[in-house]
Amino acid sequence: MIEVDGIRGHFINGDLEFLQAIVKHTHPRLIAEIGSFCGLSAVAMASAYSGSVVLCHDTWQGSEGWTKEWTEGIDREFSANVDRLGFRGRIHPVCGDSKKTAALYPDGFFDLVFIDGDHCEAGCYGDLVAWYPKCAGAFIGHDRVPGGGVDKATARFVREHHGLRISEIPNTHYMWKIDR
Ligand SMILES: C[S@@+](CC[C@H](N)C(=O)[O-])C[C@H]1O[C@@H](n2cnc3c(N)ncnc32)[C@H](O)[C@@H]1O
């Protein structure tokens, strides 16, 4: 866990550097983040390009196995961080199960989608199925630990969708990118 500008999050520095680099490079106008916790990755992306808006999708209930410290009041902590750092107009929470909130948007709506929500195989696979069609640009994610849920879900998704390939981002905590 790290803390940047008073926001706690499950990242290493290389993860945030990659998020900022891809946003600086591609200038996405609309970003969907799946799994926002206290807002660290959302703030990292929003601060990398002032023309971007980040829609943050989370239940703010935490993930399976998380203790009280990781779940209690995280919705308020997210909002307080966004306000304190001046991103209220550009970072917006969308509360609910991300496999369902994806249906709020037409296909190709987002310029960048970052998947960092439910890390179990079924949950992550559900996010890939729900969110990949919504993305017209970079489709990236976090925590593809070998043999873990995200690894299994991404491998299955790529296997089932002809022409897709997955790459690992060096110097990050198993960040990944799916390309057509
Ligand atoms: C690893 S954290 C996200 C970290 C975040 N990107 C950051 O900046 O610190 C995973 C988040 O996914 C959320 N989550 C888990 N299952 C979910 C689901 N089915 N729908 C929406 N959010 C979910 C949890 O509440 C948690 O905040």
The ligand as a MOL file (V3000), in Angstrom:
LIG
                    3D

  0  0  0     0  0            999 V3000
M  V30 BEGIN CTAB
M  V30 COUNTS 27 29 0 0 0
M  V30 BEGIN ATOM
M  V30 1 C -8.0530 -2.8830 -5.7140 0
M  V30 2 S -9.3340 -1.8030 -5.2930 0 CHG=1
M  V30 3 C -9.1980 -0.5210 -6.4460 0
M  V30 4 C -7.9900 0.3450 -6.2120 0
M  V30 5 C -8.0870 1.7120 -6.8490 0
M  V30 6 N -7.9170 1.6490 -8.2870 0
M  V30 7 C -7.1820 2.7310 -6.2000 0
M  V30 8 O -6.9520 3.7650 -6.8260 0
M  V30 9 O -6.7290 2.5150 -5.0590 0 CHG=-1
M  V30 10 C -10.7530 -2.6940 -5.8230 0
M  V30 11 C -12.0600 -1.9250 -5.7160 0
M  V30 12 O -13.0440 -2.6450 -6.4640 0
M  V30 13 C -14.2920 -2.5000 -5.8240 0
M  V30 14 N -15.1490 -3.6110 -6.2590 0
M  V30 15 C -15.0220 -4.9370 -5.9660 0
M  V30 16 N -16.0000 -5.6440 -6.5630 0
M  V30 17 C -16.7600 -4.7660 -7.2690 0
M  V30 18 C -17.9020 -4.8730 -8.1080 0
M  V30 19 N -18.4740 -6.0530 -8.3600 0
M  V30 20 N -18.4060 -3.7410 -8.6670 0
M  V30 21 C -17.8370 -2.5350 -8.4200 0
M  V30 22 N -16.7460 -2.3760 -7.6440 0
M  V30 23 C -16.2060 -3.4590 -7.0800 0
M  V30 24 C -13.9760 -2.4840 -4.3410 0
M  V30 25 O -14.9670 -1.8250 -3.5980 0
M  V30 26 C -12.6140 -1.7650 -4.3020 0
M  V30 27 O -12.7600 -0.4000 -4.0020 0
M  V30 END ATOM
M  V30 BEGIN BOND
M  V30 1 1 1 2
M  V30 2 1 2 3
M  V30 3 1 2 10
M  V30 4 1 3 4
M  V30 5 1 4 5
M  V30 6 1 5 6
M  V30 7 1 5 7
M  V30 8 2 7 8
M  V30 9 1 7 9
M  V30 10 1 10 11
M  V30 11 1 11 12
M  V30 12 1 11 26
M  V30 13 1 12 13
M  V30 14 1 13 14
M  V30 15 1 13 24
M  V30 16 1 14 15
M  V30 17 1 14 23
M  V30 18 2 15 16
M  V30 19 1 16 17
M  V30 20 1 17 18
M  V30 21 2 17 23
M  V30 22 1 18 19
M  V30 23 2 18 20
M  V30 24 1 20 21
M  V30 25 2 21 22
M  V30 26 1 22 23
M  V30 27 1 24 25
M  V30 28 1 24 26
M  V30 29 1 26 27
M  V30 END BOND
M  V30 END CTAB
M  END
